[in-house]
Each structure stands twice: as structure tokens, then as C-alpha cells.
Amino acid sequence: MTAKQTAALSSVVISLIATGLCLFAAQFRIVRLLHLKSRDLHFIASPPEQPKDIVLLVIDQKSLDRFLEPLLFWHGYYAEAIEAAAEAGAKVLGLDVAFPIPVDKWAAGLDQRMASAVITTAPVMPVICGYAAVTLDRQRDWVVPMNMAAAALGQTAYVNLHADEDDFIRSIELTEPEGSKSLSLSVAERFRGGSIQYPDRIMKIRYAGPAGTFSRISLSEFGDSARAGRREQLREWVGGKAVLLGPDTISDRHATPYYAFQAGPPANTAGVEIHANSVWTLLNGRFLRNV
């Protein structure tokens, strides 16, 4: 065997040993966590981007201070925002708020008010209504008119963030095995006006930036503008855009790649903004792939 052949064989053996050691090390949780954290550095090292076509309509502390009713009875505020967004030219609205039970028993007319908003805006701005599996399981006993209307219109989608073993959200499940679509995928496809090709059913999210990167309007401020007839302001906010309506409160925030590297509140990201990052990933097509 020549010296050249010996060197080549040695390289192959060393490569096989190194590969085996890596596979063995991957069995340890600490190594897997270090691998996940090293991937997070990709986002930290990249400057934040400014998505133009997606805006958040948030249930924030300002709204909680303004609207004194329990959140369970905010149907009128949601319906008002949905109708105003449709009139202002929004292309699609993703509703990241679950309606698990009917409330007519305590507040007559609210359930129908919400269902009416979803139905009347469907021709110009479909409202993709997010649901959790437990919500649908209860529908036979607790019929919610809005959920039924959205299902009849083909405007329901499940919300299912995909947590890694360190409980950080780096991916999102776009489709369930039986074919149901996620809120993010449904919103992106309605905005695009057609199907979107994606690499994997569980998609790695290309975050545009840390919490607060996406433009947002307080639900209370949006409602004030709608009632005051400030149509130009509403069009400037949502015209031609995808709108995601959901909570931005301490009860619905999650750790993302920026969490361990960002100081001050909020270091974590609202669920509705994670969905916005997922929609943005699908629309720009710059998917993250494993090496």
C-alpha cells in the first residue's frame, strides 16, 4: 500500500470514528441542548428585519385596562375589529383566540355577534379561526356558533407551537397527519391566494427578530379608531396586509432563540408574534434546513 493510499484510509477511519463519537455524544441531553443553543446564535448574529405585509392586532395591557369585562365576554370587541379590518382592506385575519364555550347563557347575543362578523367578512377578508383540539372535543355538548360558521366556510385552523426539549419554540407544526392545516399556513396561503410549498411538516421558523419586531396595534386603539370613523388610519394600519389578532400578555409568551440573549422585558415572545414569524417564513420562502 502506498503512502497516499495509507493516508486516504487513515482519513476514512478517522472520519468514521469522529462520526461514531458524535452519534454517541448526541445521546446525552446536555449535548443536544448545546446544539440547539448553538443554532440560536444564527438569529442573534443576524440583524432584525422589518416585515411589511404582516401586522399584529394585540390584546395588550392597554386593552385589559380599558375593557373591564372578563376576556370570556370580549366577543363584541373582536367582532368590531374584524369588521373594521375588512372594511380597511386587510387581505386575511388570523384569530389566535379560542372560543371553547358559548356565552349566551350569561350575555345574550354575543355568540351570534361573533359568528356574524366571521360570515359577513368572508367574501373580502377570510377570518381564519384558530382552535385547540380540546375545543373541538366539546363542540357536541357546547355548540359555539362562530366555530360552526368558520368550519362551514373552511376557515378553521389549529394552533400548535412545537417546543424543543428545552421548551424553546424554534419550529411550528404546519399540518397534522390527517391533513388539517395550522393557523400560520392557512393565513399565509389565504394571503398569497394559493398553496405554498414548504420543506417539512414541522417547519423551522426563520425569526425576523426578537419580541416586538412586528408592527402592532392595541385592540383598544383599533376599536377607538373604528368607532371614530378614522378610515385612513385604519387603512394605513392594515390595508393589503395579513392581520393576526391575539394576546400579547404575560400569560401567553414563550421562549424563542432570543430569550437567553436578550435583557429586559419582554425577553420572551407572544404566541401571536410567533405565528407572525411563521407566516413570514412561509411567505418569503427562505426556509431553514438541516445540514
CORNORBEL-V560755 format. One record per pair of residues at least 12 apart in sequence whose C-alpha atoms are under 10 Angstrom apart, sorted by the first residue. I is the first residue (numbers start at 1). GAP is how many residues later the second one is. D is the distance in whole Angstrom. If there is no record, write none. Layout:
i = {I;I}
gap = {GAP;GAP}
d = {D;D}
This chain:
i = {29;29;32;32;33;33;33;36;36;36;36;36;36;37;37;37;37;37;38;39;39;40;40;40;40;40;40;40;41;41;41;42;42;43;43;43;43;43;43;43;44;44;44;44;44;44;46;46;46;47;47;48;48;48;48;48;49;49;49;49;49;49;50;50;50;50;50;51;51;51;51;51;51;51;51;51;52;52;52;52;52;53;53;53;53;53;53;53;53;53;53;53;53;53;53;54;54;54;54;54;54;54;54;54;54;54;54;54;54;54;54;54;54;54;54;55;55;55;55;55;55;55;55;55;55;55;55;55;55;55;55;56;56;56;56;56;56;56;56;56;56;56;56;56;56;56;56;56;56;56;56;56;57;57;57;57;57;57;57;57;57;57;57;57;57;57;57;57;57;57;57;57;57;57;58;58;58;58;58;58;58;58;58;58;58;58;58;58;58;58;58;59;59;59;59;59;59;59;59;59;59;59;59;59;60;60;60;60;60;60;60;60;60;60;61;61;61;61;61;61;61;62;62;62;62;63;63;63;63;63;63;64;64;64;65;66;66;66;67;67;72;72;72;72;72;72;73;73;73;73;73;73;73;74;74;75;75;75;75;75;75;75;75;75;75;76;76;76;76;76;76;76;77;77;77;77;77;78;78;78;78;78;78;78;78;78;79;79;79;79;79;79;79;79;80;80;80;80;80;80;80;80;81;81;81;81;81;81;81;81;81;81;82;82;82;82;82;82;82;82;82;82;82;82;82;83;83;83;83;83;83;83;84;84;84;84;84;84;84;84;84;84;84;84;85;85;85;85;85;85;85;85;85;85;85;85;85;85;86;86;86;86;86;86;86;86;86;86;86;86;86;86;87;87;87;87;87;87;87;87;87;88;88;88;88;88;88;88;88;88;88;88;88;88;88;89;89;89;89;89;89;89;89;89;89;89;90;90;90;90;90;90;90;90;90;90;90;90;90;91;91;91;91;91;91;91;91;91;91;91;91;91;91;91;92;92;92;92;92;92;92;92;92;92;92;92;92;92;92;92;92;92;92;92;93;93;93;93;93;93;93;93;93;93;93;93;93;93;93;94;94;94;94;94;94;94;94;94;94;94;94;94;94;94;94;94;94;94;94;94;94;95;95;95;95;95;95;95;95;95;95;95;95;95;95;96;96;96;96;96;96;96;96;96;96;96;96;96;96;96;96;97;97;97;97;97;97;97;97;97;97;98;98;98;98;98;98;98;98;98;99;99;99;99;99;99;99;99;99;99;99;100;100;100;100;100;100;100;100;100;100;100;100;101;101;101;101;101;101;101;101;101;102;102;102;102;102;102;102;103;103;104;110;111;111;111;111;111;112;112;112;112;113;113;114;114;114;114;114;115;115;115;115;115;115;115;116;116;116;117;118;118;118;118;118;118;119;119;119;119;119;122;122;122;125;125;125;125;126;126;126;126;126;126;126;127;127;127;127;127;127;127;127;127;128;128;128;128;128;128;128;128;128;128;128;128;128;128;128;129;129;129;129;129;129;129;129;129;129;129;129;129;129;129;130;130;130;130;130;130;130;130;130;130;130;130;131;131;131;131;131;131;131;131;132;132;132;132;133;133;133;135;155;155;155;155;156;156;156;156;156;157;157;157;157;157;157;157;157;157;157;158;158;158;158;158;158;158;158;158;158;158;159;159;159;159;159;159;159;159;159;159;160;160;160;160;160;160;160;160;160;161;161;161;161;161;161;161;161;162;162;162;162;163;163;163;166;167;167;167;168;168;168;168;168;168;168;169;169;169;169;169;169;169;169;169;170;170;170;170;170;170;170;170;170;170;171;171;171;171;171;171;171;171;171;172;172;172;172;172;172;172;172;172;172;173;173;173;173;173;173;173;174;174;174;174;174;174;174;175;175;175;175;176;176;177;181;182;183;183;183;183;183;184;184;184;184;184;184;184;184;184;184;184;185;185;185;185;185;185;185;186;187;187;187;187;187;187;187;187;187;188;188;188;188;188;188;188;188;189;189;189;190;191;191;191;191;191;191;192;192;192;196;196;196;197;197;197;198;198;198;198;198;199;199;199;199;200;200;203;203;203;203;203;203;204;204;204;204;204;204;205;205;205;205;205;205;205;205;205;205;205;205;205;206;206;206;206;206;206;206;206;206;206;206;207;207;207;207;207;207;207;207;207;207;208;208;208;208;208;208;209;209;209;210;210;210;210;210;210;210;210;210;210;210;210;211;211;211;211;211;211;211;211;211;211;211;211;211;211;211;212;212;212;212;212;212;213;213;213;214;214;214;215;215;216;216;216;216;216;216;217;217;217;218;218;218;219;219;219;222;222;242;242;242;243;244;244;244;244;244;245;245;246;246;246;246;246;247;247;247;247;248;248;248;248;248;249;249;249;249;250;250;250;250;251;251;252;252;252;252;252;253;253;253;253;253;253;253;253;253;254;254;254;254;254;254;255;255;255;255;255;256;256;256;256;257}
gap = {136;137;133;134;131;132;133;128;129;130;132;134;221;129;131;220;221;223;219;131;218;130;216;217;218;219;220;221;216;217;220;164;215;163;164;165;166;167;214;215;165;166;213;214;217;218;161;162;163;161;162;159;160;161;162;165;158;159;160;161;164;165;158;159;163;164;165;157;158;162;163;164;225;226;229;233;162;163;189;190;228;37;38;138;161;162;185;186;187;188;189;190;226;227;230;36;38;39;134;137;160;161;162;183;184;186;187;188;189;190;219;222;223;225;226;35;38;159;160;161;162;182;183;184;186;187;188;189;190;218;221;37;38;156;158;159;160;161;162;163;181;182;186;187;188;189;190;191;192;216;217;220;24;28;36;37;38;158;159;160;161;162;163;164;165;180;181;186;187;188;189;190;191;215;38;158;159;160;161;162;163;164;186;187;188;189;190;191;212;214;215;12;19;38;158;159;160;161;186;187;188;189;190;213;156;157;158;159;160;186;187;188;189;190;157;158;159;186;187;188;189;156;157;158;159;155;156;157;158;160;184;155;156;185;155;153;154;155;152;153;26;27;28;29;30;31;29;30;31;33;34;37;38;36;40;24;28;34;35;36;37;38;39;40;42;33;34;35;36;37;38;41;37;142;143;145;146;17;19;35;36;39;141;145;167;168;31;34;35;36;37;38;39;144;33;34;37;139;142;143;146;147;36;138;139;141;142;143;144;145;146;164;12;13;32;35;36;38;39;43;44;45;141;161;163;33;34;35;37;38;42;143;33;37;138;139;141;142;143;145;147;150;151;154;36;40;137;141;146;149;150;152;153;154;155;156;157;158;31;34;35;36;37;38;39;40;41;148;149;152;153;154;34;37;38;139;144;147;148;151;152;37;138;142;143;144;145;146;147;148;149;150;151;152;153;35;36;145;146;147;148;149;150;151;152;153;34;35;36;101;144;145;147;148;149;150;151;152;153;33;34;35;36;96;99;100;101;102;147;148;149;150;151;152;29;30;32;33;34;35;36;94;95;96;97;98;99;100;146;148;149;150;151;152;25;32;33;34;35;36;94;97;98;145;148;149;150;151;152;32;33;34;35;36;61;62;63;89;90;92;93;94;96;148;149;150;151;152;178;181;182;32;33;34;35;36;61;62;88;92;148;149;150;151;177;32;33;34;35;61;62;63;87;88;148;149;150;151;175;176;179;32;33;34;35;62;147;148;149;150;175;31;32;33;34;37;49;60;61;148;12;30;31;32;33;36;37;45;46;47;48;31;32;34;35;36;37;38;39;42;43;44;47;34;37;38;40;41;42;43;44;46;37;40;41;42;43;44;45;39;41;40;35;32;33;34;35;36;32;33;34;37;32;33;30;31;32;33;35;29;30;31;32;33;34;35;29;30;33;29;28;29;31;32;35;37;27;30;31;33;34;28;31;33;65;66;117;118;24;27;28;29;61;64;65;23;26;27;28;29;60;63;116;117;22;23;25;26;27;28;29;30;54;55;56;58;59;62;116;17;18;20;21;22;25;26;27;28;29;30;54;57;58;116;17;20;25;26;27;28;29;30;52;53;54;56;16;25;26;27;28;29;51;52;25;26;27;28;25;26;27;12;28;31;32;35;24;25;26;27;30;17;18;23;24;25;26;27;28;29;30;15;16;17;18;22;23;24;25;26;27;28;13;14;15;22;23;24;25;112;113;116;12;13;14;15;16;22;23;24;115;12;13;21;41;93;110;113;114;12;40;41;42;91;92;93;89;87;88;89;86;87;88;89;90;91;100;35;36;85;86;87;88;100;102;105;33;34;35;36;37;85;86;87;104;108;30;31;32;33;34;35;85;103;107;12;13;29;30;31;32;33;102;103;106;12;27;28;29;30;31;105;12;24;26;27;28;29;104;25;26;27;28;25;26;24;20;93;61;92;93;95;96;60;88;90;91;92;93;94;95;96;97;98;13;90;93;94;96;97;98;93;55;56;57;88;89;91;92;95;96;54;88;90;91;92;93;94;95;90;93;94;52;49;50;51;52;88;92;50;90;91;86;87;89;85;86;88;83;84;87;88;89;86;88;89;90;87;89;75;78;79;84;85;86;74;77;83;84;85;86;51;69;70;71;72;73;74;75;76;77;81;82;83;71;72;73;74;75;76;78;79;80;81;82;49;50;51;66;67;69;70;71;73;74;66;68;69;70;72;73;48;49;68;46;47;48;49;51;52;56;57;58;59;63;64;42;43;44;45;47;48;51;54;55;56;57;58;59;62;63;54;55;56;57;58;61;56;60;64;59;62;63;22;58;21;27;28;29;32;57;20;21;28;27;29;30;26;27;28;12;15;34;37;38;33;28;29;31;32;35;27;28;24;25;26;27;29;23;24;25;26;21;22;23;24;25;17;20;21;22;16;18;19;20;19;20;16;17;18;19;20;13;14;15;16;17;18;19;20;21;13;14;15;16;17;20;12;13;14;15;16;12;13;14;18;12}
d = {9;10;9;9;9;8;7;9;9;9;9;9;9;10;10;8;10;9;10;10;8;9;9;5;7;10;9;9;8;9;9;10;9;8;7;8;7;9;7;7;9;9;8;7;8;9;10;9;8;9;7;8;6;4;7;7;9;5;6;10;8;9;7;8;7;7;8;7;10;8;7;8;9;9;7;10;8;8;8;10;10;10;10;9;10;10;9;9;7;5;6;9;10;8;10;10;10;10;10;10;7;8;9;10;8;9;6;5;6;8;10;7;9;8;8;10;10;6;5;6;8;8;7;10;7;6;5;6;9;9;8;10;10;10;7;6;4;6;8;9;10;9;9;6;5;6;8;10;9;8;7;8;9;10;10;10;10;9;6;5;6;6;9;10;8;10;9;7;6;5;7;9;9;9;10;7;6;5;5;9;10;9;8;6;5;5;6;9;10;8;9;10;10;10;9;6;6;8;8;6;4;6;7;10;10;9;6;7;9;9;6;5;6;9;9;10;10;9;8;7;9;7;8;7;9;7;6;5;8;10;10;9;9;9;9;10;7;10;10;8;10;8;10;9;10;8;10;7;10;9;8;7;9;8;10;9;9;10;6;7;9;7;6;9;10;9;7;9;10;7;7;9;9;8;8;10;7;9;9;10;7;9;8;9;9;10;9;7;5;8;8;5;8;10;9;9;8;10;9;7;8;9;9;7;9;7;6;10;10;8;10;9;10;9;9;7;8;10;8;9;10;8;10;10;9;10;6;8;8;7;9;9;10;10;8;8;9;6;9;10;9;8;9;10;9;8;9;9;10;7;8;9;7;8;10;10;10;8;10;10;6;9;10;7;5;9;9;10;10;9;9;10;9;9;9;10;9;9;8;10;9;10;10;10;7;8;9;6;5;8;9;7;6;8;10;8;8;9;6;10;10;7;4;6;8;10;8;6;9;9;9;8;9;5;5;5;5;6;7;7;5;8;9;9;8;6;9;10;8;8;5;6;6;8;10;9;8;5;5;6;8;10;7;9;10;7;6;10;10;9;7;5;6;8;10;7;6;5;6;9;7;9;9;10;9;6;5;6;7;8;6;5;6;7;9;10;9;7;8;8;6;10;10;8;6;5;6;8;9;9;9;7;6;5;6;9;9;9;8;10;9;6;5;6;9;9;7;5;8;10;9;8;8;10;7;6;5;8;8;6;9;8;6;8;10;10;10;7;6;8;9;8;6;6;7;8;9;10;9;9;9;9;9;8;9;7;10;7;10;8;8;8;9;8;5;8;9;7;8;8;9;7;9;8;8;8;9;6;7;6;10;10;10;6;6;5;8;9;10;10;8;10;10;10;7;6;7;10;9;6;7;10;9;9;10;8;6;10;10;9;6;4;8;8;6;8;9;8;8;9;7;10;7;7;9;9;9;7;8;10;8;9;8;9;9;9;9;10;9;9;9;7;9;8;9;8;10;10;6;8;9;10;9;10;8;10;10;8;5;5;7;10;10;7;9;7;7;9;9;9;8;10;7;9;10;6;5;6;8;9;8;10;10;10;9;10;9;6;5;5;6;10;8;6;10;10;8;7;6;5;6;9;9;9;9;6;6;8;7;9;9;9;9;8;10;10;9;8;9;8;8;10;9;7;6;5;5;8;9;7;9;10;9;9;9;7;7;5;6;9;10;9;9;9;9;9;6;6;8;10;10;9;7;6;8;9;10;7;8;10;10;7;9;9;10;10;8;8;8;10;8;9;9;9;9;10;9;8;7;9;7;5;5;7;10;9;10;9;9;7;6;5;8;9;10;8;9;6;6;8;9;9;6;7;9;10;10;6;5;4;5;9;10;9;8;9;10;8;6;5;7;7;9;8;7;9;9;6;4;6;9;10;9;9;8;5;6;7;9;9;6;8;10;8;9;9;10;10;10;8;10;9;9;9;10;9;6;7;9;6;5;9;10;8;10;9;8;7;10;7;9;9;7;9;9;10;9;10;7;10;10;8;9;9;5;8;9;7;6;9;9;8;9;9;8;6;10;10;9;10;10;8;7;8;9;8;10;8;10;7;8;10;8;10;7;9;8;10;9;8;9;9;8;8;9;8;9;7;6;8;9;10;8;9;10;7;6;9;9;6;9;10;8;7;7;7;10;8;6;9;10;10;8;7;7;9;8;9;10;8;9;5;8;8;8;10;9;6;9;8;8;10;8;9;8;8;6;8;10;8;9;8;8;7;10;10;10;10;10;9;8;9;10;9;7;7;6;5;7;7;9;9;10;10;8;9;8;10;9;9;7;8;8;9;10;9;9;9;10;10;9;8;10;10;10;10;9;8;9;10;7;9;9;9;10;9;7;8;8;7;10;7;10;9;8;6;9;10;7;8;7;9;8;5;8;7;8;10;10;7;9;9;9;9;8;9;10;10;8;6;6;9;9;9;6;5;4;6;9;9;9;9;5;5;6;7;9;8;5;6;9;10;6;7;10;9;10}
